[in-house]
């Protein structure tokens, strides 16, 4: 059947993007599922910087990853919280290696039926990766 997932754009302008992602797991989980496609943004920006992550993750963990030949973890979230990466390091920038796309993927671990997540990413559009 597959996990019940949604992705929606809450706000987008020429410089910033805010998106919300939800998942209610049937125990299938997600593996390197594209959540942010930079080519679909207006304008196509090449990459995004993650400024802030709001998360409510129940019963599993979610790896937020930079898409590439081998994905690179931007961060992993579990439990409930808000992390403001602007205050820590000026925002998370894409550090993926070979064949980097600028996109963001999600991978869940430890998922069981009924586990869930609600994640909001506040992002800044940046030039090519």
C-alpha positions as CSV (number, residue, x, y, z in Angstrom):
1,X,0.0,0.0,0.0
2,X,2.7,2.5,0.9
3,X,3.0,5.3,3.5
4,X,0.5,8.1,3.3
5,X,2.6,11.2,2.4
6,X,2.0,14.8,1.5
7,X,4.3,17.6,0.4
8,X,3.1,21.2,0.0
9,X,4.6,24.6,-0.5
10,X,3.5,27.0,2.2
11,X,5.4,30.0,0.8
12,X,7.7,30.7,-2.2
13,X,9.2,33.9,-3.5
14,X,12.3,34.7,-5.5
15,X,14.6,34.2,-2.4
16,X,12.8,31.9,0.0
17,X,10.9,28.7,0.2
18,X,8.9,27.1,3.0
19,X,7.6,23.5,2.6
20,X,5.7,21.1,4.8
21,X,6.0,17.3,4.6
22,X,3.9,14.7,6.3
23,X,4.0,10.9,6.5
24,X,1.9,8.3,8.3
25,X,3.7,5.0,7.9
26,X,2.2,1.6,7.1
27,X,5.7,0.3,7.9
28,X,6.9,0.7,4.3
29,X,9.0,3.7,5.0
30,X,10.8,6.0,2.6
31,X,14.2,5.7,1.0
32,X,15.8,8.6,-0.8
33,X,12.4,10.1,-1.8
34,X,12.7,13.5,-3.5
35,X,11.0,16.2,-1.5
36,X,12.5,19.4,-2.9
37,X,13.0,19.5,-6.6
38,X,15.0,22.7,-7.3
39,X,14.2,22.6,-11.1
40,X,10.5,23.0,-10.2
41,X,11.1,26.2,-8.2
42,X,10.5,29.7,-9.6
43,X,13.1,30.7,-10.6
44,X,15.1,27.4,-10.9
45,X,17.8,28.3,-8.4
46,X,20.2,25.3,-8.6
47,X,20.1,24.6,-4.8
48,X,18.7,25.6,-1.5
49,X,20.1,26.3,1.9
50,X,18.2,24.9,4.9
51,X,17.7,27.8,7.4
52,X,15.3,26.2,9.9
53,X,13.7,22.8,10.5
54,X,10.5,22.4,12.5
55,X,9.8,18.7,13.2
56,X,7.4,16.4,15.0
57,X,8.6,12.8,14.3
58,X,6.9,10.0,16.2
59,X,8.4,6.5,16.4
60,X,11.0,6.8,13.6
61,X,13.9,9.0,12.5
62,X,14.0,11.0,9.3
63,X,17.3,11.7,7.4
64,X,17.0,14.9,5.4
65,X,19.6,14.4,2.6
66,X,21.3,16.3,-0.2
67,X,20.6,14.3,-3.4
68,X,23.7,13.0,-5.2
69,X,25.2,9.8,-6.6
70,X,25.5,8.9,-2.9
71,X,23.2,11.1,-0.8
72,X,24.8,13.1,2.0
73,X,22.8,13.7,5.3
74,X,22.1,17.4,5.9
75,X,20.5,16.4,9.3
76,X,18.5,13.7,11.0
77,X,15.4,14.5,13.1
78,X,13.6,12.6,15.7
79,X,11.2,13.6,18.4
80,X,9.8,17.2,18.5
81,X,11.7,20.4,18.1
82,X,13.0,23.4,16.0
83,X,16.6,23.8,14.9
84,X,17.6,27.2,13.6
85,X,20.7,26.5,11.5
86,X,21.1,30.3,10.7
87,X,22.0,30.8,14.3
88,X,24.4,27.8,14.4
89,X,26.2,28.0,11.1
90,X,24.4,30.5,8.8
91,X,22.2,27.7,7.3
92,X,23.0,24.2,6.0
93,X,24.5,24.3,2.6
94,X,24.7,21.5,0.1
95,X,28.0,19.5,0.6
96,X,27.1,16.5,-1.5
97,X,29.7,15.1,-3.8
98,X,29.5,13.4,-7.2
99,X,26.5,14.2,-9.4
100,X,25.0,16.6,-6.9
101,X,21.5,17.8,-8.0
102,X,20.6,20.5,-5.4
103,X,17.5,18.5,-4.5
104,X,16.5,17.3,-1.0
105,X,15.5,13.7,-0.3
106,X,14.1,12.0,2.8
107,X,14.9,8.6,4.2
108,X,13.1,7.1,7.2
109,X,14.6,4.6,9.6
110,X,13.0,2.5,12.4
111,X,9.5,3.0,11.0
112,X,6.6,0.9,12.0
113,X,2.9,1.1,11.2
114,X,1.3,4.2,12.7
115,X,4.6,6.1,13.0
116,X,4.5,9.6,11.6
117,X,6.3,12.8,10.8
118,X,5.4,16.5,10.2
119,X,8.4,18.5,9.0
120,X,8.6,22.1,7.9
121,X,11.7,23.3,6.1
122,X,12.5,27.0,5.9
123,X,14.9,27.3,3.0
124,X,16.8,30.0,1.1
125,X,17.3,29.8,-2.7
126,X,20.9,29.9,-3.7
127,X,22.9,29.7,-7.0
128,X,24.2,26.5,-8.6
129,X,25.7,23.8,-6.3
